[in-house]
Amino acid sequence: MPAPSIRIPIELLTPTAFAQFGTVVENPDTSPSSKLPLPRRIPPPEKITANQGSATKFLDVSHLSNLYSLAPSKKPARAVMNMFVCAPRDLRPHEPSQSMPSSWGDLELDDDEDSNGAFERQLLDISILERHPFTTQTFIPMGLSQSDRHTQYLVIVAPTLPASASRRSIGRPPPYPTPKVERKRSLKDIFARARPSPFTNEAAPPPSAFSRLPPSARPKGPGLPDLKNLRAFVATGNQAVTYGAGTWHAPMIVIGDRPIDFVVVQFANDVGIEDCQEILLNPTSNAQEGVVVTVDTDGSGKVQVKAGVGSVKAKL
């Protein structure tokens, strides 16, 4: 897929900021986002006392979706649990650029405010995105502390373009199978919505199973990733993340000098093109560098948040 020249700032991973793409699994009572006013955060999950009063149980903290009944092969899927040992990624030195992340407007990422050496700026090139069109995918870091500077990882996601925009981007329809949930309504359906049912007295048929899912868990269309609205979040060791079914995302990216072990929970049917789909991002001929995430760290190696809630230098 042709990629524009664009630089993306890093945001803090919070349930509200990530809601379009999936869910963040964390302790709601100790999360920094719990201090935000309700209009700016998702209400916490319901909690009850458990284990004879020795534990607090939070209910339905993430949504798991198995959409393989919509796959072309119709091959059933099974729940799988794998482990990924993710090594730290190599970053390249910062180079001044005119690229700006359009999803955040005119952010001055290359000004001189950090010229005193307080932060080290490096660049992460994003050359591939993937998605799992028929399943959610949950990454759970193991044995980590929120305060340990070695526990940082990046969660990089993008919305899905409409199919028509994808065709314009690459000159052909999107190449991969995706869930097909659209169907023509029959006359029976149309009339059922126009008058109450004589059997149930309902004004319309009951909602489909997909309409009951949160938006991030519903089937996505066949479109390619929307690179101009790509987002980058930094997570810590006390946060797990669930990608909604069909959400375009980068492979897990660890920042620091130690590997991080993740347990990954998803569904799979062992049909390669249905389990995982990948897009290679090739800078266009007039692009300066392609898709890049700017990674600023302080003296201890902590990644600095540059956009959204908790940003230290966002200029909108």
Residue pairs with C-beta under 8 A, 6 or more apart in sequence:
1 169
1 170
1 224
1 225
1 227
1 279
1 280
1 281
1 282
2 169
2 170
2 282
2 283
2 284
3 227
3 281
3 282
3 283
3 284
3 287
3 290
3 291
4 227
4 228
4 283
4 284
4 287
4 290
4 291
5 97
5 99
5 283
5 284
5 287
5 288
5 289
5 290
6 99
6 100
6 101
6 102
6 227
6 228
6 230
6 290
6 291
6 292
7 97
7 99
7 100
7 101
7 109
7 123
7 292
7 293
7 294
8 101
8 103
8 156
8 230
8 231
8 232
8 291
8 292
8 293
8 294
9 101
9 104
9 107
9 109
9 232
9 293
9 294
9 306
9 307
9 311
9 314
10 154
10 232
10 233
10 234
10 293
10 294
10 295
10 296
10 303
10 304
10 305
10 306
10 307
11 17
11 231
11 232
11 233
11 234
11 305
11 306
11 307
11 308
11 309
11 310
11 311
12 32
12 33
12 233
12 234
12 305
12 308
12 309
12 310
12 311
13 24
13 155
13 233
13 234
13 235
13 239
13 241
14 24
14 31
14 32
14 33
14 36
14 41
14 309
15 23
15 24
15 26
15 31
15 33
15 41
15 42
16 33
16 36
16 40
16 41
16 42
16 309
17 231
17 233
17 308
17 309
18 24
18 155
18 157
18 233
18 241
19 42
19 214
19 215
19 216
20 159
20 215
20 216
21 157
21 159
21 216
21 231
21 243
21 244
21 247
21 249
22 136
22 157
22 216
22 217
22 241
22 242
22 243
22 244
22 247
23 61
23 62
23 63
23 214
23 216
23 241
23 242
23 244
24 235
24 239
24 240
24 241
24 242
25 61
25 62
25 138
25 140
25 239
25 240
25 241
25 242
26 238
26 239
26 240
27 58
27 238
28 34
28 44
28 45
28 47
28 58
29 44
29 56
30 238
32 310
33 41
33 309
34 41
34 44
36 309
40 309
44 58
45 58
45 59
45 60
45 61
46 58
46 59
46 60
47 56
47 57
47 58
47 59
48 56
48 57
48 59
49 55
49 56
49 57
50 56
50 57
62 136
62 138
62 240
62 242
63 136
63 213
63 214
63 216
63 217
63 242
63 244
64 136
64 138
64 242
64 265
64 267
65 135
65 136
65 213
65 217
65 244
65 245
66 77
66 79
66 134
66 135
66 267
67 133
67 134
67 135
67 179
67 219
67 245
68 75
68 76
68 77
68 134
68 135
68 267
68 269
68 274
69 76
70 134
70 179
70 180
70 181
70 219
71 133
71 134
71 177
71 179
71 269
71 271
71 274
72 177
72 274
73 269
73 271
73 274
75 269
75 270
75 271
75 274
76 269
77 134
77 135
77 267
77 268
77 269
78 267
78 268
78 269
79 265
79 266
79 267
80 265
80 266
80 267
80 268
81 263
81 264
81 265
82 263
82 264
83 261
83 262
83 263
83 264
84 139
84 252
84 261
84 262
84 264
85 259
85 260
85 261
85 262
86 153
86 252
86 253
86 254
86 259
86 260
86 261
86 262
87 254
87 259
88 254
88 255
88 256
88 257
88 258
88 259
89 124
89 253
89 254
89 255
91 122
91 123
91 124
91 255
91 295
92 122
92 123
92 124
92 125
93 122
93 123
94 121
94 122
94 123
94 294
95 123
95 289
96 110
97 110
97 288
97 289
97 292
98 288
99 288
99 289
99 292
100 106
100 107
100 109
101 107
101 109
101 230
101 307
102 228
102 229
103 228
103 229
103 230
103 231
104 307
104 314
104 316
105 316
106 315
106 316
107 306
107 307
107 314
107 315
107 316
108 315
109 294
109 306
113 313
114 121
114 296
118 298
118 299
119 296
119 297
119 298
119 304
120 296
120 297
120 298
121 294
121 295
121 296
122 294
122 295
122 296
122 297
123 292
123 293
123 294
123 295
124 154
124 253
124 292
124 293
124 294
124 295
125 289
125 290
125 291
125 292
126 156
126 230
126 250
126 281
126 290
126 291
126 292
126 293
127 280
127 281
127 290
127 291
128 250
128 251
128 278
128 279
128 280
128 281
129 158
129 225
129 248
129 249
129 250
129 278
129 279
129 281
130 248
130 249
130 250
130 251
130 276
130 277
130 278
130 279
131 220
131 225
131 246
131 247
131 248
131 249
131 276
131 277
132 243
132 245
132 246
132 266
132 275
132 276
132 277
133 176
133 177
133 178
133 179
133 219
133 220
133 245
133 246
133 274
133 277
134 179
134 245
134 246
134 267
134 269
134 274
134 275
135 245
135 266
135 267
135 268
135 275
136 217
136 242
136 243
136 244
136 245
136 266
136 267
137 242
137 243
137 264
137 265
137 266
138 240
138 241
138 242
138 243
138 264
138 265
138 266
139 240
139 241
139 242
139 243
139 252
139 262
139 263
139 264
140 240
140 262
140 263
140 264
140 265
141 151
141 153
141 235
141 237
141 239
141 240
141 260
141 261
141 262
142 260
142 261
142 262
142 263
143 261
144 150
144 151
144 236
144 237
144 238
144 260
145 151
145 237
145 238
146 236
146 237
146 238
148 237
149 256
149 300
149 301
149 302
150 256
150 257
150 258
150 260
150 301
151 236
151 237
151 256
151 260
152 234
152 235
152 236
152 254
152 255
152 256
152 301
152 302
152 303
153 234
153 235
153 252
153 253
153 254
153 255
153 260
154 232
154 233
154 234
154 235
154 250
154 253
154 254
154 255
154 293
154 295
154 303
155 232
155 233
155 234
155 235
155 241
155 249
155 252
156 230
156 231
156 232
156 233
156 249
156 250
156 253
156 293
157 230
157 231
157 233
157 243
157 247
157 248
157 249
157 250
158 225
158 226
158 227
158 229
158 230
158 231
158 248
158 249
159 225
159 226
159 229
159 248
160 220
160 221
160 223
160 224
160 225
160 226
160 246
160 247
160 248
161 169
161 223
161 224
161 225
161 226
162 221
162 223
163 173
163 174
163 221
163 222
163 223
165 223
165 224
165 226
166 173
166 174
166 222
166 223
166 224
167 173
167 174
169 224
170 224
173 222
174 222
174 223
174 224
176 222
176 273
176 277
177 273
177 274
178 219
178 220
178 221
178 222
178 246
179 219
179 220
179 245
179 246
181 208
181 210
181 219
189 205
192 204
192 205
193 203
193 204
193 205
195 203
196 202
196 203
197 205
210 218
210 219
211 218
214 244
215 244
216 244
216 247
217 244
217 245
218 244
218 245
219 245
219 246
220 244
220 245
220 246
220 247
224 248
224 279
225 248
225 279
227 281
227 291
230 291
232 293
234 255
234 303
234 305
235 241
237 260
243 249
248 279
252 262
254 260
255 295
255 297
255 301
255 303
256 301
257 301
268 275
269 275
281 290
281 291
282 290
283 289
283 290
294 306
295 303
296 303
296 304
296 306
297 303
297 304
298 304
304 312
305 311
305 312
306 312
306 313
306 314
307 314
308 314
